[in-house]
């Protein structure tokens, strides 16, 4: 005799009962669908965050095809934009790079 059958026979009432006599009755299907949707949302959000982080790293990294002079000009422009150097120093260094 199998253990599950012995438990059903020993239990008072008309059988399993906790899931509508073995089926998904009542509102049980709503909870199952909600859990599936929750996990789809969690996996989708994780994929979106990973993709977004990878894309932002690509934008911040310098162009690998750029020459040394182009990189130097880009770095100089970034320093000027951040306010690390003034207009006179920027113009002077840019003139030297040309």
Order of alpha helices (4+ residues) and beta strands (2+ residues): alpha-alpha-alpha-alpha
